[in-house]
Amino acid sequence: MDTNIRQDAYDQIKYKIIHFHYLPGQKISEKKISSLLNLGRTPVREALIRIEREGLIEVIPQSGTYISIIDMQHASDGRFVRECVEPSIMLEAVVNMSQDNFHRLIDNMQEQEIAAENEDSDLFFDLDQAFHQEFYKAAKKESVWDWLQLNNVQLNRFRRLRLKASDLDWQTLLRQHHEILQAVQKSDIDNLNYMIHSHLHLMLDEKETVMRQFKDYFDTGED
Protein backbone atom coordinates (compact mmCIF):
# COMPACT_ATOMS: atom_id res chain seq x y z
CA MET A 1 0.00 0.00 0.00
CA ASP A 2 1.18 3.51 -0.82
CA THR A 3 2.71 5.16 2.26
CA ASN A 4 1.09 8.46 1.22
CA ILE A 5 -2.37 6.87 1.44
CA ARG A 6 -1.65 5.63 4.96
CA GLN A 7 -0.42 9.05 6.03
CA ASP A 8 -3.36 10.80 4.38
CA ALA A 9 -5.83 8.62 6.27
CA TYR A 10 -4.03 9.29 9.54
CA ASP A 11 -3.77 13.05 8.92
CA GLN A 12 -7.41 13.45 7.93
CA ILE A 13 -8.85 11.46 10.84
CA LYS A 14 -6.58 13.08 13.41
CA TYR A 15 -7.40 16.53 12.03
CA LYS A 16 -11.12 15.87 12.42
CA ILE A 17 -10.64 14.72 16.02
CA ILE A 18 -8.43 17.68 17.00
CA HIS A 19 -10.86 20.10 15.33
CA PHE A 20 -13.95 18.52 16.93
CA HIS A 21 -15.52 17.39 13.68
CA TYR A 22 -15.72 14.17 15.68
CA LEU A 23 -16.81 14.96 19.23
CA PRO A 24 -15.52 13.48 22.50
CA GLY A 25 -17.62 10.44 23.35
CA GLN A 26 -18.89 10.04 19.79
CA LYS A 27 -18.98 6.52 18.41
CA ILE A 28 -17.15 6.08 15.12
CA SER A 29 -16.69 3.19 12.73
CA GLU A 30 -14.05 2.19 10.24
CA LYS A 31 -16.72 1.65 7.60
CA LYS A 32 -18.33 5.10 7.94
CA ILE A 33 -14.99 6.91 8.03
CA SER A 34 -13.84 5.06 4.91
CA SER A 35 -17.01 6.10 3.11
CA LEU A 36 -16.98 9.74 4.26
CA LEU A 37 -13.30 10.28 3.49
CA ASN A 38 -13.34 8.17 0.34
CA LEU A 39 -10.49 6.05 1.67
CA GLY A 40 -9.94 2.31 1.73
CA ARG A 41 -10.75 0.29 4.84
CA THR A 42 -7.15 -0.87 5.33
CA PRO A 43 -5.50 2.60 5.58
CA VAL A 44 -8.34 3.76 7.82
CA ARG A 45 -7.89 0.71 10.07
CA GLU A 46 -4.15 1.33 10.31
CA ALA A 47 -4.72 5.02 11.01
CA LEU A 48 -7.15 4.24 13.82
CA ILE A 49 -4.59 1.92 15.42
CA ARG A 50 -2.02 4.74 15.41
CA ILE A 51 -4.54 7.25 16.72
CA GLU A 52 -5.64 4.89 19.50
CA ARG A 53 -2.02 4.68 20.67
CA GLU A 54 -1.99 8.47 20.93
CA GLY A 55 -5.01 8.40 23.21
CA LEU A 56 -7.45 10.09 20.84
CA ILE A 57 -9.80 7.14 20.50
CA GLU A 58 -10.83 4.33 22.81
CA VAL A 59 -11.87 0.85 21.76
CA ILE A 60 -14.39 -0.70 24.16
CA PRO A 61 -14.83 -4.47 23.70
CA GLN A 62 -18.31 -5.52 22.59
CA SER A 63 -19.33 -1.87 22.34
CA GLY A 64 -17.32 -0.04 19.68
CA THR A 65 -14.79 2.68 19.00
CA TYR A 66 -15.26 6.11 20.58
CA ILE A 67 -13.53 9.46 20.47
CA SER A 68 -11.81 9.84 23.83
CA ILE A 69 -12.66 12.68 26.15
CA ILE A 70 -9.92 15.22 26.93
CA ASP A 71 -7.54 14.21 29.71
CA MET A 72 -6.90 17.50 31.51
CA GLN A 73 -3.96 16.14 33.48
CA HIS A 74 -2.20 15.24 30.23
CA ALA A 75 -3.15 18.62 28.76
CA SER A 76 -1.72 20.44 31.79
CA ASP A 77 1.45 18.36 31.63
CA GLY A 78 1.76 19.24 27.94
CA ARG A 79 1.51 22.94 28.76
CA PHE A 80 4.23 22.49 31.42
CA VAL A 81 6.56 20.83 28.90
CA ARG A 82 6.04 23.62 26.37
CA GLU A 83 6.62 26.26 29.02
CA CYS A 84 9.95 24.60 29.83
CA VAL A 85 11.00 24.11 26.21
CA GLU A 86 9.68 27.13 24.35
CA PRO A 87 11.81 29.90 25.93
CA SER A 88 14.95 28.07 24.79
CA ILE A 89 13.46 27.58 21.33
CA MET A 90 12.68 31.29 21.10
CA LEU A 91 16.24 32.21 22.07
CA GLU A 92 17.57 29.98 19.29
CA ALA A 93 15.01 31.46 16.91
CA VAL A 94 16.15 35.01 17.68
CA VAL A 95 19.75 34.06 16.91
CA ASN A 96 18.94 32.14 13.73
CA MET A 97 15.88 33.98 12.35
CA SER A 98 16.11 34.47 8.58
CA GLN A 99 14.25 37.04 6.52
CA ASP A 100 12.18 34.22 5.04
CA ASN A 101 11.17 33.06 8.51
CA PHE A 102 10.25 36.59 9.52
CA HIS A 103 8.24 37.30 6.36
CA ARG A 104 6.29 34.06 6.83
CA LEU A 105 5.47 35.14 10.38
CA ILE A 106 4.26 38.56 9.18
CA ASP A 107 2.08 36.92 6.53
CA ASN A 108 0.76 34.50 9.14
CA MET A 109 -0.22 37.36 11.46
CA GLN A 110 -2.16 39.05 8.68
CA GLU A 111 -4.03 35.83 8.02
CA GLN A 112 -4.70 35.40 11.75
CA GLU A 113 -6.34 38.82 11.85
CA ILE A 114 -8.65 37.90 8.98
CA ALA A 115 -9.50 34.54 10.53
CA ALA A 116 -10.26 36.21 13.88
CA GLU A 117 -12.44 38.85 12.20
CA ASN A 118 -14.39 36.07 10.47
CA GLU A 119 -14.40 33.96 13.66
CA ASP A 120 -13.04 31.07 11.60
CA SER A 121 -11.79 28.96 14.49
CA ASP A 122 -10.58 26.04 12.35
CA LEU A 123 -8.35 28.31 10.28
CA PHE A 124 -7.23 30.36 13.28
CA PHE A 125 -6.04 27.25 15.12
CA ASP A 126 -4.09 26.08 12.07
CA LEU A 127 -2.48 29.51 11.75
CA ASP A 128 -1.70 29.57 15.47
CA GLN A 129 0.04 26.22 15.07
CA ALA A 130 1.97 27.44 12.02
CA PHE A 131 2.98 30.62 13.87
CA HIS A 132 4.63 28.71 16.70
CA GLN A 133 6.06 26.07 14.37
CA GLU A 134 7.87 28.77 12.40
CA PHE A 135 9.98 29.61 15.45
CA TYR A 136 10.98 25.96 15.79
CA LYS A 137 11.93 26.00 12.11
CA ALA A 138 14.00 29.15 12.62
CA ALA A 139 15.70 27.50 15.61
CA LYS A 140 16.36 24.40 13.48
CA LYS A 141 14.41 22.31 15.98
CA GLU A 142 11.60 20.99 13.80
CA SER A 143 12.04 17.49 15.22
CA VAL A 144 11.25 18.93 18.66
CA TRP A 145 8.05 20.44 17.27
CA ASP A 146 7.12 17.10 15.70
CA TRP A 147 7.72 15.34 19.03
CA LEU A 148 5.52 17.87 20.83
CA GLN A 149 2.68 17.40 18.33
CA LEU A 150 2.81 13.64 18.81
CA ASN A 151 2.88 13.81 22.59
CA ASN A 152 0.76 16.91 23.28
CA VAL A 153 -2.47 15.87 21.60
CA GLN A 154 -4.55 16.51 24.72
CA LEU A 155 -3.12 20.02 25.04
CA ASN A 156 -3.84 20.69 21.38
CA ARG A 157 -7.41 19.48 21.82
CA PHE A 158 -7.89 21.90 24.71
CA ARG A 159 -6.31 24.75 22.75
CA ARG A 160 -8.60 24.03 19.83
CA LEU A 161 -11.68 23.78 22.03
CA ARG A 162 -11.03 27.12 23.70
CA LEU A 163 -11.46 28.76 20.29
CA LYS A 164 -15.04 27.47 20.37
CA ALA A 165 -15.77 29.14 23.71
CA SER A 166 -18.52 31.72 23.30
CA ASP A 167 -16.74 34.48 25.22
CA LEU A 168 -13.22 33.98 23.89
CA ASP A 169 -11.23 37.20 23.59
CA TRP A 170 -9.67 36.79 20.14
CA GLN A 171 -7.86 40.10 20.52
CA THR A 172 -5.81 38.82 23.47
CA LEU A 173 -4.40 36.00 21.34
CA LEU A 174 -3.66 38.34 18.46
CA ARG A 175 -2.07 40.96 20.72
CA GLN A 176 0.20 38.40 22.35
CA HIS A 177 1.28 37.01 18.98
CA HIS A 178 2.07 40.53 17.76
CA GLU A 179 4.08 41.27 20.92
CA ILE A 180 6.04 38.02 20.60
CA LEU A 181 6.90 38.83 17.00
CA GLN A 182 7.96 42.37 17.88
CA ALA A 183 10.19 41.11 20.69
CA VAL A 184 11.84 38.65 18.31
CA GLN A 185 12.41 41.42 15.78
CA LYS A 186 14.03 43.59 18.46
CA SER A 187 15.95 40.65 20.02
CA ASP A 188 14.33 41.63 23.33
CA ILE A 189 15.04 38.37 25.17
CA ASP A 190 13.80 39.37 28.64
CA ASN A 191 10.47 40.63 27.37
CA LEU A 192 10.16 37.67 25.01
CA ASN A 193 10.55 35.16 27.86
CA TYR A 194 7.90 36.98 29.87
CA MET A 195 5.47 37.00 26.94
CA ILE A 196 6.00 33.33 26.13
CA HIS A 197 5.21 32.36 29.73
CA SER A 198 2.15 34.65 29.72
CA HIS A 199 0.96 33.23 26.42
CA LEU A 200 1.23 29.64 27.60
CA HIS A 201 -0.50 30.58 30.87
CA LEU A 202 -3.62 31.53 28.94
CA MET A 203 -4.63 27.89 29.23
CA LEU A 204 -4.72 28.23 33.02
CA ASP A 205 -6.60 31.52 32.83
CA GLU A 206 -9.25 30.10 30.48
CA LYS A 207 -9.44 26.58 31.84
CA GLU A 208 -12.51 26.98 34.05
CA THR A 209 -14.50 28.85 31.39
CA VAL A 210 -13.81 26.24 28.74
CA MET A 211 -14.50 23.29 31.03
CA ARG A 212 -17.73 24.84 32.22
CA GLN A 213 -19.00 25.31 28.66
CA PHE A 214 -17.92 21.85 27.49
CA LYS A 215 -18.05 19.83 30.70
CA ASP A 216 -18.95 16.55 28.96
CA TYR A 217 -15.73 16.66 26.92
CA PHE A 218 -13.34 16.38 29.87
CA ASP A 219 -11.80 13.83 32.16
CA THR A 220 -10.53 15.78 35.14
CA GLY A 221 -9.09 12.74 36.93
CA GLU A 222 -11.54 13.25 39.78
CA ASP A 223 -13.96 10.61 41.02
C-alpha positions in Angstrom: 0.0 0.0 0.0 1.2 3.5 -0.8 2.7 5.2 2.3 1.1 8.5 1.2 -2.4 6.9 1.4 -1.7 5.6 5.0 -0.4 9.0 6.0 -3.4 10.8 4.4 -5.8 8.6 6.3 -4.0 9.3 9.5 -3.8 13.1 8.9 -7.4 13.5 7.9 -8.8 11.5 10.8 -6.6 13.1 13.4 -7.4 16.5 12.0 -11.1 15.9 12.4 -10.6 14.7 16.0 -8.4 17.7 17.0 -10.9 20.1 15.3 -13.9 18.5 16.9 -15.5 17.4 13.7 -15.7 14.2 15.7 -16.8 15.0 19.2 -15.5 13.5 22.5 -17.6 10.4 23.4 -18.9 10.0 19.8 -19.0 6.5 18.4 -17.2 6.1 15.1 -16.7 3.2 12.7 -14.1 2.2 10.2 -16.7 1.7 7.6 -18.3 5.1 7.9 -15.0 6.9 8.0 -13.8 5.1 4.9 -17.0 6.1 3.1 -17.0 9.7 4.3 -13.3 10.3 3.5 -13.3 8.2 0.3 -10.5 6.1 1.7 -9.9 2.3 1.7 -10.8 0.3 4.8 -7.1 -0.9 5.3 -5.5 2.6 5.6 -8.3 3.8 7.8 -7.9 0.7 10.1 -4.2 1.3 10.3 -4.7 5.0 11.0 -7.2 4.2 13.8 -4.6 1.9 15.4 -2.0 4.7 15.4 -4.5 7.2 16.7 -5.6 4.9 19.5 -2.0 4.7 20.7 -2.0 8.5 20.9 -5.0 8.4 23.2 -7.4 10.1 20.8 -9.8 7.1 20.5 -10.8 4.3 22.8 -11.9 0.8 21.8 -14.4 -0.7 24.2 -14.8 -4.5 23.7 -18.3 -5.5 22.6 -19.3 -1.9 22.3 -17.3 0.0 19.7 -14.8 2.7 19.0 -15.3 6.1 20.6 -13.5 9.5 20.5 -11.8 9.8 23.8 -12.7 12.7 26.1 -9.9 15.2 26.9 -7.5 14.2 29.7 -6.9 17.5 31.5 -4.0 16.1 33.5 -2.2 15.2 30.2 -3.2 18.6 28.8 -1.7 20.4 31.8 1.5 18.4 31.6 1.8 19.2 27.9 1.5 22.9 28.8 4.2 22.5 31.4 6.6 20.8 28.9 6.0 23.6 26.4 6.6 26.3 29.0 9.9 24.6 29.8 11.0 24.1 26.2 9.7 27.1 24.3 11.8 29.9 25.9 15.0 28.1 24.8 13.5 27.6 21.3 12.7 31.3 21.1 16.2 32.2 22.1 17.6 30.0 19.3 15.0 31.5 16.9 16.2 35.0 17.7 19.7 34.1 16.9 18.9 32.1 13.7 15.9 34.0 12.3 16.1 34.5 8.6 14.2 37.0 6.5 12.2 34.2 5.0 11.2 33.1 8.5 10.3 36.6 9.5 8.2 37.3 6.4 6.3 34.1 6.8 5.5 35.1 10.4 4.3 38.6 9.2 2.1 36.9 6.5 0.8 34.5 9.1 -0.2 37.4 11.5 -2.2 39.1 8.7 -4.0 35.8 8.0 -4.7 35.4 11.8 -6.3 38.8 11.9 -8.6 37.9 9.0 -9.5 34.5 10.5 -10.3 36.2 13.9 -12.4 38.8 12.2 -14.4 36.1 10.5 -14.4 34.0 13.7 -13.0 31.1 11.6 -11.8 29.0 14.5 -10.6 26.0 12.3 -8.4 28.3 10.3 -7.2 30.4 13.3 -6.0 27.3 15.1 -4.1 26.1 12.1 -2.5 29.5 11.8 -1.7 29.6 15.5 0.0 26.2 15.1 2.0 27.4 12.0 3.0 30.6 13.9 4.6 28.7 16.7 6.1 26.1 14.4 7.9 28.8 12.4 10.0 29.6 15.5 11.0 26.0 15.8 11.9 26.0 12.1 14.0 29.1 12.6 15.7 27.5 15.6 16.4 24.4 13.5 14.4 22.3 16.0 11.6 21.0 13.8 12.0 17.5 15.2 11.2 18.9 18.7 8.1 20.4 17.3 7.1 17.1 15.7 7.7 15.3 19.0 5.5 17.9 20.8 2.7 17.4 18.3 2.8 13.6 18.8 2.9 13.8 22.6 0.8 16.9 23.3 -2.5 15.9 21.6 -4.6 16.5 24.7 -3.1 20.0 25.0 -3.8 20.7 21.4 -7.4 19.5 21.8 -7.9 21.9 24.7 -6.3 24.7 22.7 -8.6 24.0 19.8 -11.7 23.8 22.0 -11.0 27.1 23.7 -11.5 28.8 20.3 -15.0 27.5 20.4 -15.8 29.1 23.7 -18.5 31.7 23.3 -16.7 34.5 25.2 -13.2 34.0 23.9 -11.2 37.2 23.6 -9.7 36.8 20.1 -7.9 40.1 20.5 -5.8 38.8 23.5 -4.4 36.0 21.3 -3.7 38.3 18.5 -2.1 41.0 20.7 0.2 38.4 22.4 1.3 37.0 19.0 2.1 40.5 17.8 4.1 41.3 20.9 6.0 38.0 20.6 6.9 38.8 17.0 8.0 42.4 17.9 10.2 41.1 20.7 11.8 38.7 18.3 12.4 41.4 15.8 14.0 43.6 18.5 16.0 40.7 20.0 14.3 41.6 23.3 15.0 38.4 25.2 13.8 39.4 28.6 10.5 40.6 27.4 10.2 37.7 25.0 10.6 35.2 27.9 7.9 37.0 29.9 5.5 37.0 26.9 6.0 33.3 26.1 5.2 32.4 29.7 2.2 34.7 29.7 1.0 33.2 26.4 1.2 29.6 27.6 -0.5 30.6 30.9 -3.6 31.5 28.9 -4.6 27.9 29.2 -4.7 28.2 33.0 -6.6 31.5 32.8 -9.2 30.1 30.5 -9.4 26.6 31.8 -12.5 27.0 34.1 -14.5 28.8 31.4 -13.8 26.2 28.7 -14.5 23.3 31.0 -17.7 24.8 32.2 -19.0 25.3 28.7 -17.9 21.9 27.5 -18.1 19.8 30.7 -18.9 16.6 29.0 -15.7 16.7 26.9 -13.3 16.4 29.9 -11.8 13.8 32.2 -10.5 15.8 35.1 -9.1 12.7 36.9 -11.5 13.3 39.8 -14.0 10.6 41.0 
